[in-house]
């Protein structure tokens, strides 16, 4: 088998123009020892023309639509690289990304690493740089409070995923990346590259900014961990209450008929429901940052 140093895994569902920009950024990498695995997650596009556009080692695998978790898992199972780097099809890498991150992984014998990124907005809003240095080292506790790393910044040792059967959970609509990170964080330090090496595209329907989705994600997380004393005993009491509040407010949100009120009012109500747990998580995030400085 012709092994590569890095396997780049890209799940794709829509907007072939953005996918092309993502692949262009891979093509421009200074580090060239990689393969690309595009998982076409039931899109309506014919991607066969990409083979003519790019000369690097690439597989395009067509599957029935099953979500990004399953798509990434299939990519992992097909990968040949020592390391796996995830790239969402609407994001873009800096040309130094693979070179700098591979060097860090090799130097430190790291299992996983991440770097800072820049948020780019569809609506013309000014781009925002997100420095993620504070999310390094032991991040297991942080993963239940605030872990604002982004999937397209992650590089992970493939052997660790295969050996321990670590996958993205396919039963979750949202928060699947957080569960994946926790599986790694419980055993391994997260290393950090102190550079802004990717562009993270913010769309109108981005799940990270939807209060209803955030309430549902927190509710589901609490349902998974509430019986695990190893986890709950390390969580601050206020965080436990924030998870419980999220479940309670999510139930309330389900009783609100969005068809009977205008969209602006509905969104306002959702933000009000999410505000109490959000503030608790935010306050504890500040506390952890001060503690670990």
ROPA-61780 format. One record per atom (N, C-alpha, C): x, y negated, z negated; residue in one letter. Coordinates in steps of 0.05 Angstrom, whole numbers, plus 5000, padded with zeros to 4 digits. Each point is the difference from the previous one (the first is absolute). Layout:
<kolros>
XYZa ...
</kolros>
This chain:
<kolros>
501750245000x 498349765000x 501849755000x 499449815017x 501549755003x 499149814978x 501450004977x 499249834978x 500849715005x 498349824989x 500549725001x 500549904972x 501249764997x 500449894974x 497349894988x 498449885017x 497549884991x 497650085018x 497850084988x 497550045014x 498249774995x 499149865020x 498249784998x 497250105005x 498249974980x 497350105003x 498049775002x 498550005022x 498149785005x 497250125005x 498149964982x 497250075005x 498749785017x 498450085019x 498749815018x 497150065004x 498349794999x 497250035006x 498949805020x 501049754999x 498949795018x 502149785005x 499649855021x 501649775008x 502750095011x 500050085024x 502550095013x 502149785003x 499149755001x 501849775002x 501849994975x 498750024977x 501550004975x 501950244998x 499050235009x 501750244999x 502549965017x 499649875023x 502349955018x 502049814986x 499049804986x 501849824986x 501650154978x 498550194986x 501350164979x 502250175013x 499450135022x 502050175014x 502349845011x 499449765010x 502249825009x 501949944978x 499049964975x 501749954977x 501750244993x 498950245004x 501650244996x 502250025021x 499249955025x 501950015022x 502449814997x 499549784986x 502149804996x 501850054977x 499650224985x 501650064977x 503050035006x 501749894983x 502950025003x 500850294994x 498650134983x 500450294993x 498450175020x 501350185014x 498750135022x 499550304995x 500950114978x 499650294995x 497350054988x 497949995016x 497350034990x 498350145021x 497850114990x 497850095017x 497549864992x 498149985018x 497449874994x 497850205004x 498250014980x 497750185002x 497549824997x 498549975022x 497549855000x 497750194998x 498449974979x 497750174997x 497549845009x 499050075023x 497649875011x 497650124985x 498949844981x 497950094983x 497249965012x 499650145023x 497449995012x 499349735014x 502149865010x 499549755013x 498750045027x 499149795012x 498850005027x 502149945022x 502549984992x 502149925018x 501550245012x 501049965023x 501950195012x 502849904996x 501550134983x 502749914992x 502250125017x 499350165020x 502150145015x 501949815014x 499149755007x 501749815013x 502349914983x 499950054973x 502149914982x 502650165006x 499750255010x 502450155006x 501749875021x 498749865019x 501549865021x 501249744990x 498749884981x 500949744989x 502550034982x 500250224986x 502250034980x 501650255007x 502649974996x 501850225006x 500950164975x 499349904976x 500850144976x 498450254996x 500950174982x 498750264994x 497349954987x 497850075014x 497349944990x 498150235005x 498350064980x 497850185004x 497449844995x 498050055017x 497349894995x 498150234996x 498850014977x 498350234993x 497149904997x 498350115016x 497149925000x 498550184980x 498549884981x 498450164982x 497249874998x 498150154989x 497449894995x 500349804977x 498349795001x 500249794979x 499650124972x 502049964983x 499950104973x 501349814980x 500749765008x 501149804982x 503150004999x 501149784990x 502949975000x 501550204983x 498850094978x 501450194982x 500650265015x 497950115013x 500550255015x 501949965023x 499849775013x 501849945022x 502949994990x 500549874978x 502749994989x 501050274992x 498250164988x 500850274991x 500750175024x 498649985022x 500750155024x 502749915010x 500549744999x 502649895008x 502250114983x 499650024974x 502050114982x 500650295007x 497950155006x 500450295006x 501550045026x 499949815018x 501350035026x 502849875000x 500749864979x 502549845000x 502450174997x 502349905011x 502550144999x 502249844986x 499449764992x 502049824989x 500850064972x 502349914992x 500850014971x 498249814984x 499449775013x 498249814987x 497549955017x 497949924986x 497549935014x 499549704994x 499449865021x 499249714998x 497249975012x 498349894984x 497249965009x 499749725012x 498549995022x 499449745013x 497150005008x 498549824990x 497249975009x 500049875027x 498050085016x 500149925029x 499549715005x 499349854979x 499649715004x 502249844986x 502150134990x 502249874987x 502549995018x 502049844992x 502449975017x 502450004982x 502150145009x 502550014986x 502149805010x 501649904982x 502449865007x 502050195013x 501749915018x 501850195014x 502150124981x 500549884977x 501950114980x 498850214982x 497350035000x 498650164980x 501250274996x 500250175020x 500950274996x 502950014992x 501749835012x 502850004994x 500549944971x 498849784990x 500549924973x 498850204980x 497650105006x 498750184981x 501450274998x 500850115023x 501550255000x 502649974984x 501449785004x 502549954986x 499550014970x 497849874990x 499450004972x 499350284990x 498450155015x 499250274992x 502550184998x 501849985019x 502450175000x 501949924977x 500449754996x 501949904980x 499150094972x 497349994995x 499050064973x 498850274996x 500250175021x 498650265000x 497149974991x 498749805011x 497349934992x 497950195012x 497950044985x 497750165010x 498149825015x 499649754990x 498249825015x 500949714995x 499249835019x 500849724998x 497949835014x 500149744995x 498249805013x 501549745002x 498849815014x 501149735004x 497849795000x 500849754998x 498149785001x 498849985029x 497849855002x 498749975026x 498749735002x 499149945024x 498649755006x 497250065009x 498049874988x 497250035008x 499449815022x 498950105022x 499249835023x 497050025003x 498749775004x 497149995000x 498949965028x 497750135005x 498649975026x 498849735003x 499149884977x 498449765002x 501649745001x 502650035005x 501749765003x 501249904974x 499250124977x 501149934974x 503050035000x 501449834985x 502950004999x 501050274990x 502150115012x 501150254991x 501049984972x 500050234985x 500850004972x 502050224995x 502349924989x 502150204993x 499350134973x 500250264999x 499550154975x 502650144991x 501249894979x 502450124989x 499250234981x 501050235005x 499250244985x 502250114982x 501949834993x 502350094984x 499050114973x 497949884989x 499050094973x 498950285001x 499450105024x 499050285002x 502350195008x 501850024981x 502350185004x 500750144974x 501650215002x 500650154976x 497750194993x 499450024974x 497850174990x 497449845004x 498450085020x 497549865007x 497550164994x 500350224984x 497750174996x 497849854985x 500649864978x 498049844986x 498949785018x 501749875014x 499249785018x 498050105021x 500250255008x 498350115021x 497150014991x 499549984974x 497250004990x 499149724994x 501849805002x 499349734993x 500249825024x 502449995012x 500449845024x 502650095014x 499750115024x 502350095015x 499649915029x 500749755005x 499349875026x 502250055021x 500750255003x 501750085022x 498250085023x 501150005024x 498450045024x 501150245016x 498250155011x 500750265012x 502249985021x 500049795016x 502049975021x 502849934990x 500349974974x 502649944988x 501350264988x 498550224999x 500850234986x 501850195017x 502250084988x 501650225011x 500350214978x 499750255007x 500050224980x 501650245011x 501350134982x 501550255006x 498050225008x 500150095024x 498150205010x 500050254983x 502350094992x 500350254984x 498349994975x 499949764987x 498449974975x 497050055005x 499049905023x 497250035006x 499450305006x 501750125016x 499550285007x 500350194976x 502149964985x 500650184977x 497849994979x 498849764995x 498049964979x 497249975011x 499750055026x 497349985013x 498649744994x 501649785002x 498949734995x 498749905026x 497449944999x 498649915023x 498249764993x 499149865021x 497949804996x 497350144995x 498649924979x 497450144995x 497949945021x 499050215012x 498149965022x 497149964990x 499650034974x 497349984990x 499349714991x 501949825003x 499649724992x 499649825024x 498049834999x 499649805021x 502049774997x 500549934975x 501849774994x 501950094978x 502349864998x 501950054979x 501750255004x 500050115024x 501550255004x 503049964998x 500949765008x 502949944998x 500849994971x 498349884983x 500749984971x 500450284988x 498350195007x 500250274989x 502650135010x 500749955025x 502550105012x 502449894984x 500049744995x 502249874985x 500350124972x 497750064987x 500150104972x 501350285000x 499550165020x 501250265002x 503149985001x 501049795013x 502949965001x 501049864975x 498549804990x 500949844978x 500250154974x 498550214996x 500050154975x 502750144996x 501550055021x 502650134998x 502449835008x 499549815018x 502349875013x 499949694998x 502349884997x 500349715001x 499449915028x 498949765002x 499549885026x 502249795005x 501550045022x 502149825007x 499049775017x 501449785000x 499049765013x 502249885018x 499149925024x 501749855019x 499249714998x 501949834992x 499449724995x 500049835026x 498350085018x 499649865025x 497150025010x 499149815016x 497350005011x 500350145028x 499150255001x 500650165024x 497550105015x 497649894993x 497750075015x 497949784999x 498250015020x 497749825001x 497550174995x 498549924981x 497550144992x 497649845009x 498550115019x 497849855012x 497650014982x 498949774994x 497649984983x 497649955017x 498250195001x 497549975016x 497849904982x 497849935013x 497649904985x 498950214982x 500250265008x 498850214984x 502150164984x 502349874994x 502050144985x 499050094972x 500350264994x 498950124976x 501149874975x 502549915001x 501349894976x 498749744991x 498349875017x 498849754992x 497050034998x 498950245000x 497150044998x 499450084971x 498649834985x 499550064972x 498450264996x 498150065018x 498450244997x 501850255003x 501849995019x 501950235004x 501950024976x 500949784990x 501750004976x 498650124976x 497549934996x 498550124977x 499750305004x 499450095024x 499750285006x 502650154995x 502249885010x 502650124997x 500850044970x 499549794984x 500650014971x 498350204987x 497450015007x 498250204988x 501050285006x 500750065025x 500950265008x 502650084986x 501849804997x 502550054987x 499550094971x 498249854986x 499550074972x 498750284998x 498350075018x 498850264999x 502150225003x 502149955015x 502150205004x 501950024976x 500449784985x 502150004980x 498950004971x 497449954996x 499049974973x 500450254982x 500250235012x 500450244985x 503050084996x 501849835011x 502850064999x 501349834978x 500550124977x 501049854977x 502849905005x 501650145016x 502749915006x 500049735014x 497949955015x 499749745014x 498649794982x 497750084989x 498549804985x 501449904975x 501950164989x 501349914975x 502149785006x 500949985025x 501949795007x 498749755010x 497450015005x 498649775011x 499149824977x 500449735003x 499049814980x 496950044998x 499049954976x 497150024995x 498449825019x 501149775005x 498549815018x 499850115028x 502050155010x 499950125026x 497950225001x 499950164979x 497950204998x 497349885002x 499649784986x 497449865001x 499549885028x 502149905013x 499749895027x 499150225019x 501050244997x 499150225017x 497150074994x 499350004975x 497250064993x 498149785010x 500849754996x 498449785010x 499650035031x 502150085014x 499850025029x 497850215007x 499950224986x 498050205005x 497249904995x 499749854978x 497449894992x 499149795021x 501849825007x 499349795019x 499550115028x 501450225006x 499650135026x 497150115002x 499150124978x 497250104999x 498049775004x 500649774988x 498249775004x 500049915029x 502450005012x 500249915028x 498450185019x 499850254993x 498550195017x 497049944999x 499149874979x 497249944997x 499149745014x 502149855009x 499449755013x 499650055030x 497749925010x 499350045028x 501149775017x 502250065014x 501249785016x 498249905022x 497950155007x 498249925022x 498149794991x 499649974973x 498049824990x 501249734993x 502749975001x 501249744995x 502049955022x 500749745004x 501849945022x 502850104994x 501650025020x 502650124998x 501949854981x 499849735001x 501749844983x 499450044971x 497450014993x 499150054973x 500950274990x 499650205017x 500850284993x 503050014994x 501649885017x 502950004995x 500749864974x 498649784994x 500449864976x 499450174975x 497850155001x 499350174978x 502150224996x 501050115022x 502050214999x 502649904987x 500849765007x 502449884988x 499649954970x 497649924992x 499549964972x 500150264984x 499050215012x 500050264987x 502950104997x 501749955020x 502750104999x 501849824983x 499249754994x 501749814987x 501050094972x 498350114982x 501050084973x 502250215002x 499550235014x 502250205001x 502549895014x 499549845021x 502349885015x 501849844981x 498849834983x 501549834982x 501550174980x 498850224991x 501450174980x 502450145014x 499650105024x 502350125014x 502249795005x 499149765008x 502049795006x 501549924975x 498749974977x 501349934975x 502050214992x 499350255002x 501850224993x 502350025019x 499649935025x 502150005020x 502149794993x 499149774991x 501949794991x 501550094976x 498650144982x 501450104976x 502250195006x 499450195018x 502050205008x 502449865013x 499449805017x 502249865014x 501849874980x 498949874979x 501649874979x 501650204984x 498850234995x 501350214984x 502450125014x 499850035026x 502150145015x 502049815014x 499749744994x 501949815012x 502850034988x 
</kolros>
